[in-house]
Amino acid sequence: MLSCKHPEIFGGRVFVKFLHTADFHLKEDDPSRLKILSWIVNKAKELLCDALFITGDLFDSDGQAHILRGKVREIFTSARDLPIFLLPGNHDANSYSKETFYGDNCTLLYQKPFQIIPFKDVEIIGAPFQGEIPFSKCLRDAELNPEKSIVLVHGTLYDERFSRVYAELGEEARYMPIYPWDIENKVLCLALGHYHSHFFPLTYGKTQVFYPGSPLVTSRRCVGKRCAVLILTEGGKVRIEPVFIDPSPYWENLEWIVFPGKEEEKLEGIEEEVKRKKNEKLMLWGEIKGFLAIGEKDFQRKVKEIEERYRKEFKELVLNTEGVNYWGSLLENRSIARFLELLEEDPAKEALKQRTLEITLLSLLDLKKVSI
C-alpha cells in the first residue's frame, strides 16, 4: 500500500490524485451523514487531491436531494478550490440537471449515455445511472483510452468473485450490469458505486476496478472500517489505497460456538473478547450458536449480563443467542443417542471423545435443521 502521508510522491514521480466515494444516502433525519460528507471533503483537501468523485446515491431519494441541496452546496463551496464530480445513482437519478446548483466547483455528470471531461493528464468519463441498460451499451460510442480513461459508474459488476453480494443487492443487482470483458485493458480504472458493505478492489489485466463501500453505516451489512479510495495515476498506470474515515462508526461481526458441558468456559471467552474489542465507534454483533447441557433461559441470562456490562463501551453491542438450543431434543434421536453411547465405551480417550462430539455437533449446525 502507498502511504497517505505524502501520497503525491511515489518512486520520485508526481501523481494525479483523486478521492473516490459513493452511497452516502443523505437524509434529513440523520444529520450525522452530512458530517461524514464534510469530513471527506476536508480529507480530500488535506491530501491535496486534484478532485473528489462521488459515484451515485449521494442522496437517499430525489425528495431528500430537494431538502438537503442547500446544506450540501454549503459543504462543497467551503472547498471552493477542490473540483467535485457528482454522478447520479439509482436513488438520486433525477437530482442533477442544468437547473440544479451544487457549487461552482461541482461538475454534474448527468448527461446520457455518457460524458467525457478532459482533466489534467487523464479523461473522466461519467455514465449516469440508466436502469437496466448494460454498461457496454451505455459506452458503446465512447472512445476509451486504456492509459487515460477513468470511468465513473453506479452499477453492478458481474464477476464470480463478487457473486456473494448479489443477494445483498436483491433486485437492484440487475442495474447497469458490467462484465469483465467490457473493461479489461480498455480503461485505466473503473470507480464504482452501488455496493455498500465494504471496500472491494479487483484487477483485470492493467485495469483497476473498485467499490469504496458506503462511507457510513447504512445497514448491518456495512462491516469493517468505513473508507474512501485514493486513486493515484501517472504515465498510464494507476494505484489505489483505502483512506479510513475516522469519525464513521462501523459494524464488526463475531461468532462463537458453544458445546454441552463447556458453557461457563465459553461465556468467559466471550466476555474476554468483548472486553478486548471495546471501542466507542464500534458496532459489535456477536452471534452465539451451539448446544447446551444447561437451560436455555439460564444461558441467555448470563449472556445478557455480559451485554449490559459492556454496552456503554460500544456504539452498539448485540449478543444474539437465537442459534443456541438445549440439546435434550438431540438425545431423543436414536442414532445420536447410540453415537453418544459408543463414545462412552472407552473412558480412556476423553479428549478424543470430546473432539469427536464437537465435530458432530458442528456438522449438525451446518445442516441448520435436525430431524428427530
Sequence and secondary structure as in RCSB ss.txt:
>XXXX:A:sequence
MLSCKHPEIFGGRVFVKFLHTADFHLKEDDPSRLKILSWIVNKAKELLCDALFITGDLFDSDGQAHILRGKVREI
FTSARDLPIFLLPGNHDANSYSKETFYGDNCTLLYQKPFQIIPFKDVEIIGAPFQGEIPFSKCLRDAELNPEKSI
VLVHGTLYDERFSRVYAELGEEARYMPIYPWDIENKVLCLALGHYHSHFFPLTYGKTQVFYPGSPLVTSRRCVGK
RCAVLILTEGGKVRIEPVFIDPSPYWENLEWIVFPGKEEEKLEGIEEEVKRKKNEKLMLWGEIKGFLAIGEKDFQ
RKVKEIEERYRKEFKELVLNTEGVNYWGSLLENRSIARFLELLEEDPAKEALKQRTLEITLLSLLDLKKVSI
>XXXX:A:secstr
   SSSTTEETTEE EEEEEE    B TT THHHHHHHHHHHHHHHTT SEEEEES SBSSHHHHHHHHHHHHHH
HHTTTTS EEEE  SSSTTS STT    TTEEE   SS EEEEETTEEEEEE   TT  HHHHTTT    TTTEE
EEEESEE  GGGGGGHHHHGGGGGSSEE HHHHTTTSSEEEEES  SS EEEEETTEEEEE   SS SSTT BS 
 EEEEEEEETTEEEEEEEE TT  EEEEEEEEE TT HHHHHHHHHHHHHHH EEEEEEEEEEEEEESS HHHHH
HHHHHHHHHHGGGEEEEEEEEEEEEETHHHHTSHHHHHHHHHHHT TT HHHHHHHHHHHHHHHHHHS    
